[in-house]
Every structure is written in C-alpha cells, then in structure tokens.
C-alpha cells in the first residue's frame, strides 16, 4: 500500500497535480471522519468540487483538538508542535513514515542535491528536549542519510560548534547548519566568522527568548556575522509531511506535490488566484499530497503572498492566532 501511494504522489508531472489532489480529496472525504464531518458542516457537496481551489481546507486548529486520521490505525509516529504555554500542541498521527521519508528526501534533493554530499548540523536547543518534534526527526533523518562523521546535533555547545565549523571549512566540506532563529543569533553574537562552504538555514522560532525581529533583520544580522552569505529558510510544520525552502530573500518554493493557495482573510471559503501576472496576499492554504493518511488540505494561520510562478512569502500571523515555535517572525 505504501509503495502504491508513494508512486501516485511523487511520480508524474506537475500538470497531474489537479488530478491527484481531487482523487485524494475524494478518498479523504470518505475515510477521514473529522474531515468528512467538516465538509458536510460547511455545506459543500463533494461532487461539486472540480478544481483544487474549490476543495475545502480544514482549519489547522483541528490538529489540536482531534485525531486527524484516514481510517483507524496505530501511528508509527506522533509529531507534536512546540505550542506555547497558553495553547495545546498540535498532533500529527503519521501512519507510515515511509511516505514522510520519501517526501523529505525527494524535497531535499530537489533543492540541495544528495544529502550524502553534505555534513548536516542541527542547532536546535529546546527542540532536542522533545522526542516528538518533527523538526528534530527531520534533521536526524538527513544526518543518517549522509552519515558524515561530523554531522550531529548541538544544544548549547557554541564553542564546540565553532571549532567543528572551523575544521569543516578548512576541509572545504559542504555543510548545512540548520537552526532555530534564537540559537543562530546567539551563536552569531559569540562566534562570528566568515563561512564559505557552510549553508545557514533558519527555521524561524524566537520562543520569546529575544526581542522579536523580522526575518529580514535576522538575515542581515547573520549575513554580517558570517560573511554576507545567503541565508536560507525552511517552511514546515507539525501538520505537514513536506517542506518548502527559500534560497534567500524569504521567497519559498514548494516541491511538486505541495502547493500554496491564498484565501481571503475576511472570507475563509474564498480562494484568491494570481491573475494578470500579479501576486495575491492573504491567509495561506496548503495542499500537501504527502498527508495521504491525515488531511492534505489545510487552512493555516499564516499570512503570505503567492506569486504567479507559484513561489510564496510568509508575511506574518493572523491576528489572534496562537504563536507557533517555527513561525514567530514576520517578513
């Protein structure tokens, strides 16, 4: 079963996305009782849904209050968001980690090539303390794929990390330092040095540890500290099994099995499509076909801008929504 879905989701051409999305919508309407009830509650006739923009998007808050599953199964993993002290965490019940692994590795290869070519270093304090963190799981999977002897996680050992990067730079080793924002800023403040072979990727996340900064301000600080290099970003969340990446300037691109749509903040059922080569702004909806066993159609609490070429930017959060561990910055 897993192999069948992996082939269906990850093979084929981009123009097949509509067909796949509509097929998965029909399947999830039948098999996911929470999604089924939601679609009925908002008065949508599934037979009237003929294009992806007409598919109902489940509010992301349902992952805090319900088990979002297609069918009854024992999950291989349960990812939990960091949440805040004021809110319950989201939980994603992952039936088959094979699907997640396929999405992660294919998405990484699309953007960065073979993970085996990289030394992967995770600077993820606070996240390492939670065994259910999808971010820690993601970085650990990339580390295991590459098996570089100097790959690994760092909690607060900034001096040791500095020495490791120095040695990797000396050996011209391609390295990815992926970290939460507050930790990268702490490290930059204490151990600034030019990095020529190291790609820095921030995942967001100030966690109230520092004064809130815009993404542009954070990137400028990191560029100054590490030699005017491009600062990459990762856009992912507990409720997704796919990631989008930015190669600089906060402009993200999705893998072929993931799409961003923009909904009207004042009318959650109205999707705004780019027209006449212009961008549209509003709240972010996500189609993630890899979420085959949970829900592939999610209405997030993020606000963003969708460009005509399918790339997108994250502008901030909907007023009144819970702050999330990896989404605490505005542009």
C-alpha positions as CSV (number, residue, x, y, z in Angstrom):
1,X,0.0,0.0,0.0
2,X,2.8,2.4,0.9
3,X,4.6,1.8,-2.4
4,X,1.4,2.4,-4.4
5,X,0.8,5.8,-2.7
6,X,4.5,6.8,-3.0
7,X,4.3,6.2,-6.7
8,X,1.0,8.1,-7.0
9,X,2.1,11.1,-5.0
10,X,5.7,11.6,-6.1
11,X,5.8,10.4,-9.7
12,X,4.3,12.1,-12.8
13,X,4.4,15.6,-14.0
14,X,3.3,18.8,-12.4
15,X,0.2,19.0,-14.6
16,X,-1.0,15.8,-12.9
17,X,-1.3,17.7,-9.6
18,X,-5.0,18.6,-10.2
19,X,-6.0,15.0,-10.8
20,X,-4.1,13.7,-7.8
21,X,-5.5,16.4,-5.5
22,X,-9.1,15.7,-6.5
23,X,-8.6,12.0,-6.1
24,X,-7.1,12.4,-2.6
25,X,-9.9,14.8,-1.7
26,X,-12.5,12.2,-2.6
27,X,-10.6,9.5,-0.7
28,X,-10.1,11.7,2.4
29,X,-13.8,12.8,2.4
30,X,-14.7,9.1,2.6
31,X,-12.1,7.8,5.0
32,X,-11.4,10.7,7.4
33,X,-14.4,11.1,9.8
34,X,-13.3,14.6,11.0
35,X,-12.7,15.9,7.5
36,X,-16.0,14.3,6.3
37,X,-17.9,16.0,9.1
38,X,-16.3,19.4,8.5
39,X,-17.0,19.3,4.7
40,X,-20.7,18.4,5.5
41,X,-20.9,21.1,8.2
42,X,-19.9,23.9,5.8
43,X,-22.4,22.7,3.2
44,X,-20.0,21.6,0.5
45,X,-21.2,18.9,-1.9
46,X,-18.1,16.9,-2.8
47,X,-19.4,16.2,-6.3
48,X,-19.3,20.0,-7.0
49,X,-15.6,20.2,-6.3
50,X,-13.9,20.1,-9.8
51,X,-10.7,22.1,-9.2
52,X,-8.2,22.2,-6.3
53,X,-9.1,25.8,-5.3
54,X,-12.6,24.6,-4.6
55,X,-11.5,21.8,-2.2
56,X,-12.5,22.6,1.4
57,X,-9.4,23.3,3.6
58,X,-9.5,22.0,7.2
59,X,-8.6,24.7,9.8
60,X,-5.2,23.8,11.2
61,X,-6.6,24.2,14.8
62,X,-8.4,20.8,14.3
63,X,-5.0,19.1,14.8
64,X,-5.1,20.4,18.4
65,X,-8.5,19.0,19.2
66,X,-9.0,15.9,17.1
67,X,-7.1,12.9,15.8
68,X,-6.9,13.7,12.1
69,X,-6.8,10.2,10.5
70,X,-8.0,8.4,7.4
71,X,-9.3,5.2,9.0
72,X,-8.4,3.7,12.3
73,X,-4.7,2.9,12.6
74,X,-1.9,2.8,15.1
75,X,0.5,5.6,14.1
76,X,4.2,4.8,13.5
77,X,5.0,8.3,14.9
78,X,3.1,11.1,16.5
79,X,4.6,14.5,15.9
80,X,3.7,17.3,18.3
81,X,4.2,21.0,17.9
82,X,6.0,23.0,20.5
83,X,3.0,25.2,21.0
84,X,3.1,27.8,23.8
85,X,2.2,27.7,27.5
86,X,-1.2,29.2,26.6
87,X,-2.2,26.6,23.9
88,X,-2.4,22.8,23.4
89,X,0.1,21.3,20.9
90,X,-0.9,20.1,17.5
91,X,-0.5,16.4,17.0
92,X,0.0,14.7,13.6
93,X,-0.6,10.9,13.6
94,X,1.8,9.6,11.0
95,X,0.6,6.2,9.8
96,X,3.5,5.3,7.5
97,X,6.9,7.0,8.0
98,X,8.0,5.7,4.6
99,X,5.8,8.4,3.0
100,X,7.4,11.1,5.1
101,X,10.9,9.9,4.3
102,X,10.1,9.9,0.6
103,X,8.8,13.4,0.8
104,X,11.7,14.7,2.9
105,X,14.5,13.2,0.8
106,X,13.0,14.0,-2.6
107,X,12.2,17.5,-1.5
108,X,15.8,18.0,-0.2
109,X,17.3,16.5,-3.3
110,X,15.2,18.8,-5.5
111,X,16.8,21.8,-3.8
112,X,20.2,20.8,-2.5
113,X,21.1,17.5,-4.2
114,X,22.1,14.3,-2.5
115,X,22.1,14.7,1.4
116,X,25.1,12.3,1.4
117,X,27.2,15.2,-0.1
118,X,26.6,17.3,3.0
119,X,27.6,17.5,6.6
120,X,24.4,18.2,8.4
121,X,24.5,20.1,11.7
122,X,21.4,20.8,13.8
123,X,21.4,23.7,16.2
124,X,18.0,23.1,17.9
125,X,18.0,23.8,21.6
126,X,14.6,23.3,23.3
127,X,13.5,21.1,20.3
128,X,16.0,18.4,21.2
129,X,14.3,18.1,24.6
130,X,11.1,16.9,22.9
131,X,11.2,13.4,21.4
132,X,8.0,14.2,19.4
133,X,9.5,17.2,17.5
134,X,9.0,16.8,13.7
135,X,11.9,19.2,13.2
136,X,14.3,17.1,15.2
137,X,13.1,14.0,13.4
138,X,13.7,15.7,10.0
139,X,17.2,16.8,10.8
140,X,18.1,13.4,12.2
141,X,16.9,11.7,9.1
142,X,19.1,13.9,6.9
143,X,22.0,13.2,9.2
144,X,21.5,9.5,8.9
145,X,21.2,9.7,5.1
146,X,24.5,11.5,4.8
147,X,26.4,9.7,7.6
148,X,29.2,12.3,7.6
149,X,31.2,11.7,10.8
150,X,31.0,15.3,11.9
151,X,27.2,15.6,11.4
152,X,25.1,15.9,14.5
153,X,23.1,18.0,17.0
154,X,24.3,20.8,19.2
155,X,22.4,22.0,22.2
156,X,24.2,25.0,23.7
157,X,27.8,24.0,22.9
158,X,28.6,27.0,20.8
159,X,32.3,26.8,21.3
160,X,32.4,23.2,20.2
161,X,30.2,24.1,17.2
162,X,32.6,26.9,16.3
163,X,35.5,24.5,16.3
164,X,33.6,22.0,14.2
165,X,32.7,24.6,11.6
166,X,36.3,25.8,11.5
167,X,37.5,22.3,10.7
168,X,34.8,21.7,8.1
169,X,35.6,25.0,6.4
170,X,39.3,24.1,6.4
171,X,38.5,20.9,4.5
172,X,36.2,22.7,2.0
173,X,33.3,20.4,3.2
174,X,29.8,21.4,2.1
175,X,27.9,21.9,5.3
176,X,24.3,22.8,6.2
177,X,23.8,24.5,9.6
178,X,20.1,24.3,10.3
179,X,18.9,26.1,13.4
180,X,16.1,27.9,15.2
181,X,16.4,31.6,15.0
182,X,17.2,32.5,18.6
183,X,20.1,29.9,18.7
184,X,21.6,31.1,15.4
185,X,21.5,34.7,16.7
186,X,23.2,33.6,20.0
187,X,25.8,31.8,18.1
188,X,26.4,34.6,15.6
189,X,26.8,37.1,18.5
190,X,29.6,35.0,20.2
191,X,31.3,33.2,17.3
192,X,31.1,35.4,14.2
193,X,33.4,34.2,11.4
194,X,33.4,34.1,7.6
195,X,31.8,30.9,6.3
196,X,32.4,30.0,2.6
197,X,31.3,26.3,2.5
198,X,28.5,26.4,5.0
199,X,24.9,27.0,4.2
200,X,22.9,28.5,7.0
201,X,19.2,27.6,7.2
202,X,16.9,29.2,9.7
203,X,13.6,27.6,10.6
204,X,12.1,30.5,12.5
205,X,11.4,30.3,16.2
206,X,12.3,33.1,18.7
207,X,10.3,31.4,21.5
208,X,10.2,34.6,23.4
209,X,14.0,34.4,24.1
210,X,14.9,37.7,22.4
211,X,13.2,40.8,21.1
212,X,11.0,39.8,18.1
213,X,12.7,40.6,14.9
214,X,11.6,40.5,11.3
215,X,13.0,37.8,9.0
216,X,14.9,40.5,7.0
217,X,16.5,41.8,10.2
218,X,17.5,38.3,11.3
219,X,19.1,37.6,7.9
220,X,21.0,40.8,7.9
221,X,22.5,40.0,11.4
222,X,23.5,36.5,10.2
223,X,25.0,37.9,7.0
224,X,27.1,40.4,8.8
225,X,28.3,37.7,11.3
226,X,29.1,35.0,8.7
227,X,30.4,36.9,5.7
228,X,27.5,38.2,3.6
229,X,26.4,34.7,2.7
230,X,22.9,33.9,1.5
231,X,20.6,32.8,4.4
232,X,18.3,30.0,3.5
233,X,15.0,29.2,5.3
234,X,12.8,26.2,5.7
235,X,9.0,26.3,5.9
236,X,7.4,23.3,7.5
237,X,5.1,22.4,10.4
238,X,4.0,19.6,12.5
239,X,0.8,19.2,10.4
240,X,2.7,18.7,7.2
241,X,4.9,15.9,5.8
242,X,6.5,18.2,3.2
243,X,8.8,21.3,3.4
244,X,9.3,24.4,1.3
245,X,12.7,26.0,1.1
246,X,13.9,29.6,0.5
247,X,17.2,30.3,-1.1
248,X,17.3,33.8,0.2
249,X,15.0,36.9,0.5
250,X,12.3,34.9,2.2
251,X,10.9,33.6,-1.1
252,X,9.9,29.9,-0.7
253,X,9.4,27.2,-3.4
254,X,7.4,24.0,-2.9
255,X,8.2,20.6,-4.2
256,X,5.8,19.4,-7.0
257,X,3.5,17.5,-4.6
258,X,2.9,20.6,-2.4
259,X,1.0,23.8,-3.4
260,X,0.2,27.1,-1.7
261,X,-3.1,28.9,-2.2
262,X,-4.3,32.2,-0.7
263,X,-7.6,32.7,0.9
264,X,-9.4,35.9,1.8
265,X,-8.8,36.7,5.4
266,X,-12.4,38.0,5.7
267,X,-14.0,35.1,3.9
268,X,-12.2,31.8,4.6
269,X,-14.0,30.0,1.8
270,X,-12.8,32.3,-0.9
271,X,-9.5,31.4,-2.6
272,X,-7.7,34.2,-4.4
273,X,-5.8,33.2,-7.5
274,X,-3.0,35.2,-9.1
275,X,-4.1,36.9,-12.3
276,X,-2.5,39.0,-15.0
277,X,0.9,38.2,-13.7
278,X,0.3,39.8,-10.3
279,X,0.7,38.4,-6.8
280,X,-2.1,37.9,-4.3
281,X,-1.9,38.3,-0.5
282,X,-4.0,36.8,2.3
283,X,-4.1,33.7,4.6
284,X,-2.2,30.6,3.5
285,X,-3.9,27.4,2.5
286,X,-1.7,24.4,1.8
287,X,-2.2,21.3,-0.3
288,X,0.3,18.6,0.8
289,X,-0.3,15.4,-1.1
290,X,2.1,13.6,1.2
291,X,-0.5,13.9,4.0
292,X,-2.3,11.0,2.4
293,X,-3.2,9.4,5.7
294,X,-4.3,12.5,7.6
295,X,-5.5,15.6,5.7
296,X,-3.9,17.0,2.6
297,X,-5.9,20.3,2.6
298,X,-5.0,22.7,5.5
299,X,-6.0,26.3,6.2
300,X,-3.1,27.7,8.2
301,X,-2.9,30.7,10.5
302,X,-0.1,32.2,8.4
303,X,-0.5,35.2,6.2
304,X,1.5,35.4,3.0
305,X,1.8,36.4,-0.6
306,X,1.6,34.0,-3.6
307,X,3.5,34.9,-6.7
308,X,2.4,34.0,-10.3
309,X,5.2,31.4,-10.6
310,X,4.0,29.5,-7.5
311,X,6.6,30.8,-5.1
312,X,5.4,32.4,-1.9
313,X,6.4,34.6,1.0
314,X,5.3,34.4,4.7
315,X,4.3,37.8,6.0
316,X,3.1,37.0,9.5
317,X,0.3,35.5,11.5
318,X,-3.5,36.1,11.5
319,X,-4.4,38.4,14.4
320,X,-5.4,36.4,17.4
321,X,-3.9,33.1,16.3
322,X,-1.6,31.1,18.6
323,X,2.1,31.7,18.1
324,X,4.0,28.7,16.9
325,X,7.5,27.5,17.5
326,X,8.7,27.8,13.9
327,X,6.5,30.7,12.8
328,X,7.2,33.6,15.1
329,X,8.6,36.1,12.7
330,X,7.2,38.5,10.1
331,X,9.0,39.5,7.0
